[in-house]
Amino acid sequence: MGIKQSSNHIFMIEPKTFFMNPETLASNHYQDGDDENPELITAQAKVEFLH
């Protein structure tokens, strides 16, 4: 059997919190620096995760 670069399985964990990280905001173009409510962002992330 040869070396594999990817797995046949993944393990996902439901997010407990989900919001921007101010320490990495400047260098991570996937983050948005808006001041939305962290509880709202977390709730939206959980809905997206579960569906």
PDB file as gemmi writes it, atoms N, CA and C in Angstrom:
CRYST1    1.000    1.000    1.000  90.00  90.00  90.00 P 1                      
ATOM      1  N   MET A   1       0.843  -1.177   0.000  1.00  0.00           N  
ATOM      2  CA  MET A   1       0.000   0.000   0.000  1.00  0.00           C  
ATOM      3  C   MET A   1       0.892   1.245   0.000  1.00  0.00           C  
ATOM      4  N   GLY A   2       0.614   2.176  -0.893  1.00  0.00           N  
ATOM      5  CA  GLY A   2       1.407   3.390  -1.004  1.00  0.00           C  
ATOM      6  C   GLY A   2       1.013   4.452   0.016  1.00  0.00           C  
ATOM      7  N   ILE A   3       1.778   5.505   0.029  1.00  0.00           N  
ATOM      8  CA  ILE A   3       1.508   6.625   0.934  1.00  0.00           C  
ATOM      9  C   ILE A   3       0.296   7.402   0.435  1.00  0.00           C  
ATOM     10  N   LYS A   4      -0.606   7.749   1.365  1.00  0.00           N  
ATOM     11  CA  LYS A   4      -1.799   8.521   1.023  1.00  0.00           C  
ATOM     12  C   LYS A   4      -1.635   9.958   1.508  1.00  0.00           C  
ATOM     13  N   GLN A   5      -2.135  10.905   0.724  1.00  0.00           N  
ATOM     14  CA  GLN A   5      -2.073  12.307   1.120  1.00  0.00           C  
ATOM     15  C   GLN A   5      -3.394  12.816   1.670  1.00  0.00           C  
ATOM     16  N   SER A   6      -4.425  12.023   1.600  1.00  0.00           N  
ATOM     17  CA  SER A   6      -5.713  12.451   2.147  1.00  0.00           C  
ATOM     18  C   SER A   6      -6.414  11.263   2.793  1.00  0.00           C  
ATOM     19  N   SER A   7      -7.302  11.590   3.695  1.00  0.00           N  
ATOM     20  CA  SER A   7      -8.010  10.564   4.456  1.00  0.00           C  
ATOM     21  C   SER A   7      -9.311  10.170   3.771  1.00  0.00           C  
ATOM     22  N   ASN A   8      -9.794   8.994   4.082  1.00  0.00           N  
ATOM     23  CA  ASN A   8     -11.109   8.561   3.617  1.00  0.00           C  
ATOM     24  C   ASN A   8     -12.201   9.008   4.576  1.00  0.00           C  
ATOM     25  N   HIS A   9     -11.820   9.543   5.725  1.00  0.00           N  
ATOM     26  CA  HIS A   9     -12.772   9.935   6.760  1.00  0.00           C  
ATOM     27  C   HIS A   9     -12.431  11.331   7.273  1.00  0.00           C  
ATOM     28  N   ILE A  10     -13.451  12.021   7.777  1.00  0.00           N  
ATOM     29  CA  ILE A  10     -13.224  13.302   8.436  1.00  0.00           C  
ATOM     30  C   ILE A  10     -13.939  13.283   9.783  1.00  0.00           C  
ATOM     31  N   PHE A  11     -13.495  14.123  10.681  1.00  0.00           N  
ATOM     32  CA  PHE A  11     -14.085  14.229  12.013  1.00  0.00           C  
ATOM     33  C   PHE A  11     -14.418  15.697  12.231  1.00  0.00           C  
ATOM     34  N   MET A  12     -15.696  16.000  12.352  1.00  0.00           N  
ATOM     35  CA  MET A  12     -16.124  17.390  12.520  1.00  0.00           C  
ATOM     36  C   MET A  12     -16.726  17.581  13.906  1.00  0.00           C  
ATOM     37  N   ILE A  13     -16.413  18.711  14.503  1.00  0.00           N  
ATOM     38  CA  ILE A  13     -16.917  19.045  15.832  1.00  0.00           C  
ATOM     39  C   ILE A  13     -17.744  20.315  15.724  1.00  0.00           C  
ATOM     40  N   GLU A  14     -18.947  20.286  16.298  1.00  0.00           N  
ATOM     41  CA  GLU A  14     -19.826  21.457  16.273  1.00  0.00           C  
ATOM     42  C   GLU A  14     -19.137  22.635  16.966  1.00  0.00           C  
ATOM     43  N   PRO A  15     -19.181  23.816  16.353  1.00  0.00           N  
ATOM     44  CA  PRO A  15     -18.512  24.970  16.968  1.00  0.00           C  
ATOM     45  C   PRO A  15     -19.195  25.399  18.265  1.00  0.00           C  
ATOM     46  N   LYS A  16     -18.397  25.667  19.287  1.00  0.00           N  
ATOM     47  CA  LYS A  16     -18.933  26.201  20.538  1.00  0.00           C  
ATOM     48  C   LYS A  16     -19.089  27.717  20.410  1.00  0.00           C  
ATOM     49  N   THR A  17     -18.083  28.353  19.836  1.00  0.00           N  
ATOM     50  CA  THR A  17     -18.134  29.784  19.518  1.00  0.00           C  
ATOM     51  C   THR A  17     -17.516  29.975  18.143  1.00  0.00           C  
ATOM     52  N   PHE A  18     -17.881  31.054  17.495  1.00  0.00           N  
ATOM     53  CA  PHE A  18     -17.378  31.309  16.150  1.00  0.00           C  
ATOM     54  C   PHE A  18     -17.397  32.815  15.924  1.00  0.00           C  
ATOM     55  N   PHE A  19     -16.231  33.416  15.801  1.00  0.00           N  
ATOM     56  CA  PHE A  19     -16.142  34.854  15.556  1.00  0.00           C  
ATOM     57  C   PHE A  19     -14.738  35.182  15.075  1.00  0.00           C  
ATOM     58  N   MET A  20     -14.548  36.425  14.670  1.00  0.00           N  
ATOM     59  CA  MET A  20     -13.242  36.815  14.146  1.00  0.00           C  
ATOM     60  C   MET A  20     -12.200  36.852  15.262  1.00  0.00           C  
ATOM     61  N   ASN A  21     -10.965  36.621  14.875  1.00  0.00           N  
ATOM     62  CA  ASN A  21      -9.843  36.679  15.802  1.00  0.00           C  
ATOM     63  C   ASN A  21      -9.089  37.977  15.524  1.00  0.00           C  
ATOM     64  N   PRO A  22      -9.138  38.948  16.431  1.00  0.00           N  
ATOM     65  CA  PRO A  22      -8.480  40.229  16.171  1.00  0.00           C  
ATOM     66  C   PRO A  22      -6.971  40.111  15.977  1.00  0.00           C  
ATOM     67  N   GLU A  23      -6.347  39.073  16.525  1.00  0.00           N  
ATOM     68  CA  GLU A  23      -4.902  38.898  16.382  1.00  0.00           C  
ATOM     69  C   GLU A  23      -4.508  38.463  14.973  1.00  0.00           C  
ATOM     70  N   THR A  24      -5.415  37.812  14.246  1.00  0.00           N  
ATOM     71  CA  THR A  24      -5.084  37.325  12.905  1.00  0.00           C  
ATOM     72  C   THR A  24      -5.861  38.047  11.805  1.00  0.00           C  
ATOM     73  N   LEU A  25      -6.659  39.035  12.182  1.00  0.00           N  
ATOM     74  CA  LEU A  25      -7.518  39.730  11.223  1.00  0.00           C  
ATOM     75  C   LEU A  25      -6.728  40.354  10.071  1.00  0.00           C  
ATOM     76  N   ALA A  26      -5.612  40.973  10.367  1.00  0.00           N  
ATOM     77  CA  ALA A  26      -4.843  41.675   9.331  1.00  0.00           C  
ATOM     78  C   ALA A  26      -4.267  40.732   8.279  1.00  0.00           C  
ATOM     79  N   SER A  27      -3.948  39.501   8.655  1.00  0.00           N  
ATOM     80  CA  SER A  27      -3.300  38.587   7.712  1.00  0.00           C  
ATOM     81  C   SER A  27      -4.209  37.477   7.190  1.00  0.00           C  
ATOM     82  N   ASN A  28      -5.480  37.458   7.583  1.00  0.00           N  
ATOM     83  CA  ASN A  28      -6.396  36.399   7.152  1.00  0.00           C  
ATOM     84  C   ASN A  28      -7.539  37.022   6.362  1.00  0.00           C  
ATOM     85  N   HIS A  29      -7.480  36.903   5.038  1.00  0.00           N  
ATOM     86  CA  HIS A  29      -8.485  37.556   4.196  1.00  0.00           C  
ATOM     87  C   HIS A  29      -9.850  36.867   4.251  1.00  0.00           C  
ATOM     88  N   TYR A  30      -9.959  35.724   4.929  1.00  0.00           N  
ATOM     89  CA  TYR A  30     -11.252  35.055   5.077  1.00  0.00           C  
ATOM     90  C   TYR A  30     -12.075  35.647   6.221  1.00  0.00           C  
ATOM     91  N   GLN A  31     -11.448  36.445   7.064  1.00  0.00           N  
ATOM     92  CA  GLN A  31     -12.155  37.058   8.184  1.00  0.00           C  
ATOM     93  C   GLN A  31     -12.692  38.425   7.787  1.00  0.00           C  
ATOM     94  N   ASP A  32     -13.791  38.787   8.412  1.00  0.00           N  
ATOM     95  CA  ASP A  32     -14.408  40.091   8.198  1.00  0.00           C  
ATOM     96  C   ASP A  32     -14.301  40.850   9.513  1.00  0.00           C  
ATOM     97  N   GLY A  33     -13.858  42.086   9.463  1.00  0.00           N  
ATOM     98  CA  GLY A  33     -13.632  42.855  10.677  1.00  0.00           C  
ATOM     99  C   GLY A  33     -14.845  43.575  11.202  1.00  0.00           C  
ATOM    100  N   ASP A  34     -16.046  43.178  10.792  1.00  0.00           N  
ATOM    101  CA  ASP A  34     -17.226  43.882  11.281  1.00  0.00           C  
ATOM    102  C   ASP A  34     -17.461  43.591  12.765  1.00  0.00           C  
ATOM    103  N   ASP A  35     -18.281  44.405  13.370  1.00  0.00           N  
ATOM    104  CA  ASP A  35     -18.540  44.289  14.805  1.00  0.00           C  
ATOM    105  C   ASP A  35     -19.861  43.594  15.092  1.00  0.00           C  
ATOM    106  N   GLU A  36     -20.215  42.593  14.294  1.00  0.00           N  
ATOM    107  CA  GLU A  36     -21.454  41.857  14.545  1.00  0.00           C  
ATOM    108  C   GLU A  36     -21.398  41.178  15.907  1.00  0.00           C  
ATOM    109  N   ASN A  37     -22.554  40.936  16.448  1.00  0.00           N  
ATOM    110  CA  ASN A  37     -22.698  40.286  17.736  1.00  0.00           C  
ATOM    111  C   ASN A  37     -22.114  38.865  17.676  1.00  0.00           C  
ATOM    112  N   PRO A  38     -21.130  38.530  18.536  1.00  0.00           N  
ATOM    113  CA  PRO A  38     -20.536  37.181  18.505  1.00  0.00           C  
ATOM    114  C   PRO A  38     -21.556  36.062  18.735  1.00  0.00           C  
ATOM    115  N   GLU A  39     -22.586  36.313  19.547  1.00  0.00           N  
ATOM    116  CA  GLU A  39     -23.611  35.290  19.776  1.00  0.00           C  
ATOM    117  C   GLU A  39     -24.400  35.019  18.496  1.00  0.00           C  
ATOM    118  N   LEU A  40     -24.688  36.075  17.733  1.00  0.00           N  
ATOM    119  CA  LEU A  40     -25.402  35.923  16.465  1.00  0.00           C  
ATOM    120  C   LEU A  40     -24.546  35.162  15.455  1.00  0.00           C  
ATOM    121  N   ILE A  41     -23.283  35.511  15.369  1.00  0.00           N  
ATOM    122  CA  ILE A  41     -22.375  34.831  14.440  1.00  0.00           C  
ATOM    123  C   ILE A  41     -22.261  33.349  14.805  1.00  0.00           C  
ATOM    124  N   THR A  42     -22.143  33.048  16.098  1.00  0.00           N  
ATOM    125  CA  THR A  42     -22.061  31.656  16.546  1.00  0.00           C  
ATOM    126  C   THR A  42     -23.335  30.897  16.200  1.00  0.00           C  
ATOM    127  N   ALA A  43     -24.493  31.512  16.420  1.00  0.00           N  
ATOM    128  CA  ALA A  43     -25.768  30.858  16.097  1.00  0.00           C  
ATOM    129  C   ALA A  43     -25.862  30.566  14.603  1.00  0.00           C  
ATOM    130  N   GLN A  44     -25.428  31.509  13.765  1.00  0.00           N  
ATOM    131  CA  GLN A  44     -25.461  31.301  12.314  1.00  0.00           C  
ATOM    132  C   GLN A  44     -24.500  30.187  11.907  1.00  0.00           C  
ATOM    133  N   ALA A  45     -23.336  30.129  12.526  1.00  0.00           N  
ATOM    134  CA  ALA A  45     -22.364  29.077  12.214  1.00  0.00           C  
ATOM    135  C   ALA A  45     -22.907  27.704  12.591  1.00  0.00           C  
ATOM    136  N   LYS A  46     -23.599  27.617  13.734  1.00  0.00           N  
ATOM    137  CA  LYS A  46     -24.171  26.335  14.156  1.00  0.00           C  
ATOM    138  C   LYS A  46     -25.269  25.876  13.204  1.00  0.00           C  
ATOM    139  N   VAL A  47     -26.104  26.805  12.738  1.00  0.00           N  
ATOM    140  CA  VAL A  47     -27.149  26.452  11.766  1.00  0.00           C  
ATOM    141  C   VAL A  47     -26.502  25.919  10.493  1.00  0.00           C  
ATOM    142  N   GLU A  48     -25.466  26.606  10.024  1.00  0.00           N  
ATOM    143  CA  GLU A  48     -24.779  26.172   8.803  1.00  0.00           C  
ATOM    144  C   GLU A  48     -24.109  24.811   9.012  1.00  0.00           C  
ATOM    145  N   PHE A  49     -23.532  24.592  10.162  1.00  0.00           N  
ATOM    146  CA  PHE A  49     -22.863  23.327  10.460  1.00  0.00           C  
ATOM    147  C   PHE A  49     -23.847  22.164  10.472  1.00  0.00           C  
ATOM    148  N   LEU A  50     -25.022  22.381  11.053  1.00  0.00           N  
ATOM    149  CA  LEU A  50     -25.987  21.299  11.227  1.00  0.00           C  
ATOM    150  C   LEU A  50     -26.818  21.008   9.980  1.00  0.00           C  
ATOM    151  N   HIS A  51     -26.761  21.857   8.965  1.00  0.00           N  
ATOM    152  CA  HIS A  51     -27.566  21.621   7.763  1.00  0.00           C  
ATOM    153  C   HIS A  51     -26.713  21.408   6.570  1.00  0.00           C  
TER     154      HIS A  51                                                      
END                                                                             
